[in-house]
């Protein structure tokens, strides 16, 4: 499929009313298409995936993400949507229904608790990457990041250690089924995740833990806007959702980070020599290579934007991947610039009430994981074909590396 917007598509009302999404998921082609749309028609429309609008300017995306009264999540939050039409909190809910779930999750992600988790997460990262070093390399996405992400989830949720390998395998199978829009296989893998969530809640009802240290206990403590306990199926759905969302982005980000550092050996060496730069590098990597093309909202009323009317309840993608490379927001947007002056304004974790709930944990995990990779290696480079994620994700799903160990370890 073409990655460009043709002159024909701009005739008439000067708006792009239909265009073809990049088919092969090559990030360079996708970013090129987003750049063209952003400069020529920042509110474009495609008939693919049932039809939706794309916002590609930074300010438009930021404003839409921040205005949960106008741009709602309860109708559609992701394109393509769950092939079974299932909705779970907090992603698929609007305030005030959304609030208790986010309050409960945020309570367990405060800095004091995360600081206590750092040592355990570092142990997991060092151990899992050591396996790749011993083998001379491996797929950083599938052989390291996927299992490390599972350890991060099990540590945060206080699950048994034996859950991590099964979670990594099940989450990967679920994501692959979702990408194929295979409803039967998606349901089969999802049920395995529901079993984990149900078992966890059953245990916490009998033996509750400190709600500041335990997500399931924190959720059980919350009440809805009427003061009633949250419904069981929604509690379980929330935790089931959490089991997946924390598993999708890390492999994509470790893939793009390692691919980038394979090409930029000076930066790789700089971060290895001075690990204090890793947090700033991770933040710029998230801006440059946001792992989701965007999330969906639907306007609660007709809205006007850039001279175009978007009808009420029409799906709109807040295209974070385009917004984070808007030159009006980030000079030289396609370049990696360590310590950008305005890096904290990027939209890699979203914005507003639906900002990524796990952002504080994700930052720490990415920093710890990258530190382990750099500490145990003297060099690494890509030594095989890359595989790319399909919608709604963005990034690398398979990144084979050749790893040169660090002599002094």
N, C-alpha and C positions, 0 to 999 in steps of 0.2 A: 504494500500500500504506500501511497505517496506520503511524504512527511511534510509537504509544503501546502500552503493555502493558495489556490490559484486566483488569478485575476477574475475569472468568471464568478467565483464564489463571493467576490466583493462588489458585484454589480447590484443595481437596484437600490436597496436602502443602505448600501455601503456597510452592511453587517454580514459576517460570516454565518450563514444559516445552516450550513452543513459542511463538514469536512471529514476526512478519514483519519482515524487515529493510527499512529505508527504501529505496524503489525509485529515486527520482530523484537520489540522491547529493548532495542539498542538505546542506552541512555543518551548517547550523543545525538541521535536522531530525534528523540523525544524532547530534549532540551532545545534543539533547533526549532522544532515545531512550536513549542511554548514561546520561544523568543519572538517568532514571527507573529503569532497570535497576539502577544502582549503589545507589540509595536503597532500592529495594523488593525486589530479588533479585540480589545481586552475583555469583551463580553461576547464570546463566540458560542455557537450552538452546533452540536452534532446529533445525528439521529441514531448513532450507535448505542448499544446497551439501553435501549428503550428511549433514548433521547435525553439530553441534558445540556445545560449551559456550563461554560467554564469561565471562572474569574482568574485572570493571570497577572494582574497588577498587585503589587505588594499592599498598597493602601486599601484596595477593594477587598482583598482576602482578609487582611487584618480586621477591617471594620465588620465584615460579615461574621467572622469567627467570634468577635466580641459582642455582637448584638444577638443574644439568644432569644429576645422577644420577637424579632422580625424573622430571623433565620433559624428555623426549628429543626430538631434532629429526630423527632418521634415518627416521622413518615418514612424518611430514608436517610441513612447516615453514611453509607458506603456504596460506591458503584464499582463493579457489579455488586448487587445486594446478595444476602444469604439466599441460596436457591430454594430454601424451604420457607422463606418469609418470616423467620423467627426474629423477634425483637427482645433484647435483653438490656437491663440497666447496667451502668449509667449511660452507655453510648447512645442507646435508642430512646432516651427519655429527655424531657424538658423540665426546667424548674417549674414548680417546686418538687415534683416527683423525683427529679434527678438528685436533689440536694442531699438527702440522708445517705445515699450510697457513696457519693463523693466525700462527704464528711467522714464516714467510716473508714474509707480507704486512705484519705489524707492523714488521718490520725496515726496510722501505722507507718507513715513515710516521713516523719519528722526527723530533723538532723540528728538528734540525740540517739534515736534508735538506729538510724543508718550507720552512724559512726561505730556502733557496736557490731554491726554486721560486716564491716570492712575486712577484718582479719579472716573470717570464715570464707568470704567470697574470694579473697586473694589466695587462700589455700586451694580452693577449687580451680581457680584460673591457672595457677602454677602447675598443679597436677595434670590437668587436662592438656595444657599446651606441651608439657614435657613428653607426652605420648607422641605428639607429632615430631618433636625434636629427635626422639629416639628412632623414629622411622625415616628421618631425613626429610620429612615434609608431609603434606596431606592437604585435604580440602579445608581451608580455614573456616568456611561456612558450616559444612556438614560435620566435620570431624572435631572441631573445637567449639565454634560459637553456639551451635545448637545445643550441645550438652551443657556448656557453661551457662547458657540462658536458663536451662532447666534447673541447674543448681541454684541460680539466683532466685527463681520462682519458689523452689522448695524451701530455701532458706527464709525468704520473706514470709511465706505462708506457714512455716513451722511444720512442714510435711516430713515423713520418714525419708531417710536417704535412699531407700530402694525405689522410691517414686520417681526419682530424677531420670534414669534411663528410659523408663516407660513413658514419661511425660515428653521427653525429647522425641521419641519415635512416634508417639500418637499425634503430637502437635504438627510434626512434619507431614504426616499422612493426611491430617485434617486440612492443612494449608494447601497441599497439592490437590485434594479433592475439591476444595473451594475454587481454586484457580481453574479447574476443569468444569466448574458448575455442575458437579456430579452430586445430586441431592442424596442418593442412596448411600454413597460412600462417606459423604460429609456427615450424615446422621450416624453412621456406624462408628466413626471415629469420635464424633461429638459425645456419644453415649459413654465412651470410656472416660472422657473428661468429667461428665456429669457424675459418674460413680465416685471419682475423687472428691468432687465438691460435696456430694451427699454424705459421704463417709466423714468428711471433715466437720460438717455442721452437726452431724449426729454425735460426734465425740465432744464438740465444744458445748453442746446443750447439757451434757452430763458433767463435763469437766471444763468450765469456762476458764479462760486465761485473761491476763491483763489486756484490755482492749487497745492499749497503746502499743502493744508488742505483737498482737495477733489479729490478722484481718478478719477471720471468721467470727471471733469473739466481738470484735468491734462492730461488725455488721449486725450481729444479734442484739447488740445494745441499742441500736438506732430505732427511731420511731418515725412514722410518716407524718404528713402535715396535719392529720387528725389526732395524732398522739397514739396511734395504734402500732403494734409491732409490724415490721415489714413482712409481706407474704412470703411463705416458704419458697414457692416456685421462683419468685423474683430474687430472693437471697441466693438461692442456688444458681440461678442464671447469672447473677452478678459475678459470683466467684468462678463459675465456669468460663465466663468471658475473660476474666483476669488470667486464667490459665493459658489462654491462647495469645492475647495481645502482647504479653511479655515475651513470647517465643518467636514472634514474626520478625520484628525489627532488628534484633541483635545480629543474626546471621547476615542480613543484608548490609548492615553497617560495618561489621568486621570485614566483609568481603570488599566493600568499596575502600575502606581505610587501607587494607593491605595491598590492594591493587594500586592505589594512589602512591603509597610509600614504596612499592616496587619500582615505580617509574621515577620517583623523586628520591634518589638515594641520599642527597644532601639533607633533606628533611628527615629521612629515616635515621641518619646518623646523628642529627641534631637532637632529636627526641630521645634517642638511646643514650646520648651523652648527658643530657639534662632532662631527666624525667619530670622536673617541675613544670615543664612546658606542655606536658601531656593534657591536662585539663583544658587549656586554651585550644590545643590542636583538636581535641574531640569536639569542642563546640563549633569550630569552623568546619570540621568534617560533617557534622549534623546539618549545618546550614547548606553546605555545598552539595551534599548527597542525602537530602531528606529521604527517609525510607518509604514514604507514602507519596504518591502523586498528589493526593488530596483527599479530603473527606467531603461528604455531601450534606447539604442542607436544603430545605424547601422554604420559600418565603411564605409567611403567614398572610401576606397581602400582596397585591401587585406593587412592584417597585420599578423605579426608573434609574438606570445606570448607564452612563456614557451614551445617552440618547436612545437607549433601548428599553422597551417595556418587557419585564420578566413577569409572566402571570403567576398569580398565587399558586402555591403547591407544585410549581415546576422544579424539578431537581436541578440543583446548582452545585458544581464541584468547586470548592475553595482549593485551588491548585497550589498547594504549598511549594511544590517543586519549582513552579514558575515564579512564585512570589519571592522565594529566597534567592533568585537570580535576577531580580528586577534591578537594572542599573540605577534607577531613581532612588532605590533604597540602599544598595550596596555597590559602590564603585568597583569597577573591574570584577563583576559578579561571578565570572566563570573561573577566576583564579583563587587558589588557596592562599589566603593572607593570614598569617598567624597574628593573633592579638588585634583583630580588626577593632577600630574604636567603637563601633556600634554593634558588635557581635551579639550582645544580649537581646537585641531587637529581632533576631531571626525567628522564623515561624516553624522551625524543625520539630518542635513539640506541640504545635498548635498554639491557640490563644483563647482566652476567655474561660468560661465555666467548663468547657469540654477540652481544655488543655490536657495533654497526656497526664493521667493521674500518676503514673509511675515515673515521671520525669526525674525526680531526685534520685531514685534508685537506678534508673537507666544511665544517668550521667556517671554515677559511681562505678557501675558495672563496666561501662565502656572504658573508663579510665583504668580500672584495675586489669581488665582483659588486655588492653593495649600495652600496659606496663609489663605484664607477664610475657607477652610476645617479644617485646624489645629487650627485656632483661635476659631472656634465655637464648637469644640469637645474636650473632654478629652481622648477619645479613639474611634477607629473604627476598625471593623474587617469584613472580608468577611463572609456572612452567607447564601450562596446559590451557585449553580453551575455557573461557568464562561462560557461565550461563546466567541469564537475566530474568528478573521477576516480571510477571505480568500484572495487569491492573488488579487491585488498586495500589499494589506495592511498586516500589522503584528501587532498583539496585541489583546487586549480584547475589545469586543463589548458590553458585559454586565457583570457588576461586582456589584452584590447586597451587600450592606453594612448594618451592624447594627451599629448605631452611638450612642455613649454616649455623651450627651451634656456637655459643660463646665459649671460648677456650677455658676461661677461668672457672666455669661452673662445674 
